[in-house]
Amino acid sequence: MSALPSAPDVEIGFQNRYLGSEHAEAVDSVYRNGPAEKAGLRVGDRIIAFDGAPVVDSSSLTGYWRRRRPGDTVRLTVERPGVSSPLRIETKFRKRQTALGGPAAWVRNSFPVPFVVVGLAVLFLRLEDRNVWLLALLFGGFAASPGFPNGTDGIPASLRPFASAYQTLFLGLLGPLFYFFFAVFPARSPLDRRWPWLKWAAVGAGLCMAG
């Protein structure tokens, strides 16, 4: 995570995404050898409370982090897939660091750009082609798949709700859009000819997951 003036000065080493319908922070990635990884936090975990205080909105984590200093202890209440009861994970804050540096940071931070540029370029060249619209949506999902660099800290506050909603929507729809596209392109697949409703069911399921 990069240290921006508006960003907290501490971290525990993970990337998150707020789930409004669950009032939880989804753990999308965990930095190697960071406090979170050492404490046992995993990708797929959902953080529902910090030191017993429930997550209530998308600014809960940032607001809580800003009140802490390196070395302070934090207790996370975590829901984990396949585990019936919430887990308690305790770790300590460290000074905010850059997860990736140099060329690696540049590659990661610019990862979504080619997908957005190519997707929009192809779309505007062939607006009348339905498959091109599907391809553009698919590229939109690819752009969201690695997560926004540094969470949403580097995004202006006024745009953070949009960015979070975009990422949540396309992460839920990426798989269904992938199936939908190849079910109809370059020609309808045997599976789609037999069960044409299946692609729409997949999209519906993706929208439910995103919600």
N, C-alpha and C positions, 0 to 999 in steps of 0.2 A: 504494500500500500504506500502511496506517495504522501508526503506530509504537505497538505494544502492548508492555508490559513483557516479555512472553514471546517477542516476535518479534525477528528480527535487526534490527540498526540500519542495514543496508545493503541495496541491491537493485541490479539492473541493468535492471529495467523489463520484466518479462514475467509472465504468469500460467501456472502449471504444474499438471500432474496426474500423479501417480505411476502408472506402469503396472507392476504387480507381476509379471506374466508375462514382461516384457521387461527388468526392472530398469532402467528409464529414466524420465526426466521428460518428459512430452509438453508441448510448448509450445502452449497454447490461445489465447493472445493476446499481442501485443507492443505496448508503449506507444509512441506516436508520439514521435519525437525522443529516445527514451531510449538509454542505452548499448547495449542489446541490439539495437535496430533499427539503430543506426548501425554496429554490428559485423557486421550481416548475418544475425542470427537471424530465423527465419521461423516463422509459424504452421504447425504440422504437423511441425516438427523434433522429434527425440527426443534429449535429452541423455543420454549414457551414461557420461560421466565429467567430473569437475571437476579440473583440473590433473593429469590422469592417474589420479586416484583414481576407481574405478568406482562407479556408483550401486548401492548394495546393498539399500536399503530406503526406505520413505517419509519417513524423517527425515534422509536423507543431505543433501539440499539445505539444510534448515534448520540442521543442525549445522555444515555447512561455512560457511554464510553468517555464523553467529554468531561465527566466529573471524576475520572480516575487518573491515576498516575502509574508509571512503571513500577512494578513490584507489588501493586495492590492485588488482592485476591478477588476472584469472581467465581461464584457458584452458578452453574448453568443447570436449568431443569430441561431435560431433553426427552423428546419422544422419538423412539427408534423403531423403524419397521420390523415387525416380528417379535417385538418385546412388549408385553402387555402393560407393564407399569413404567411410568416416567423414570428416567435415570438422573442421578445427580453427578455432575462432573465439575470438579474444582480445578482451577488453574490460576496462573498469575499473568497480569498484563506485562507486556514489554514495550519498549519505545517503538513507535511506528516505524516500520521498515519498508523498503521496496522489495516486493516479492521476487521480481525479476529485474536485472539491471542490464545496461548496455544494449547490444543488438537484440538480445532475447526480449527485453522489455518493449523495444520498438516493434518487433514482430507481433508480440501478443496484443499490444495496444492498437495496432493497425489491422489486426486480423479481420474484423468485420467489413472493412472498407471495400476490398475487392468484390465481395458478395453483393454489397449494396450497389456498387457502380455497375457491375456486369448485369445484375438483375434488372435494374432500371433501364440500362441501355438497350437490352434485348426487348424489354417490354415496350418502350416507346417506338422501337423500329417495327413492331408487329402487334399493334394494339388490338387488331381484329381477331387474333389467334387465341382461343381459349386456353390452349396448352401453354402459351407464353405467360398468361396470367398465373397459371399454376406454378410455372417455373419461377416467376418473380416471388411468389409467396414462399416457395421452398427456399429460395436464396435468403429471404427475410428470416426464415427459421435458422439457417446456417449462421447468419450474422449474429443472432442472439445466443447461439449454442455455447460459446465459451464463457458467457457472462460478461458484463460490462467491466472494463478494467477498473480495479479499486472499488468494486461495488458500484454505488451511485455517488460516491464522494466527489468525483471529478466532474459531475454534471450539475449545472445550475439548479438551485433549489426549486425554481418554478417548473423545471422540466423533469424532476425526479419522479413524480407520480406517473407521468407518461412513460418514462424509461422503464420503470418497474413493471407497469402494466404491459408494455410491449414485450419485455423479456418473459414475463409469466405466460402471456398468450402464446408466443411462438415456441417456447420450450414445450408447452403442452401439445402444440399442433405439429411439431416438426416430424414426428413419426407418421402420423396420419397423412400429412401432406406428401411425404415421401411415397407412401403406398398409393395414394390417390393418383399422383403423377404417373407412376409406372404402371398403374392399372389401365390407363387410357392412352399412354404414349409409348411408341409412335402409333400403335393401334391398340384397340381394346384387348386386354388379356383374356384367355379362356376363363379365368376365375371371375373377371368382371362381367363377362357375357352371361355367366351362369348365375352370379349373385351380384347384380349391379348396385344393390342397396348397401353392400358391404363397405364401400369406400365412404359413403355418407355416414354410416354408423361409426366408422373410425374417426371421422372429423367430429362427430357429436361427442364421442368419448374424449377426444383431445380437448374440446371446449370445456367439458365437465372437469377434466383434470386441471385446466388452466384456471377455472373459476374457484 
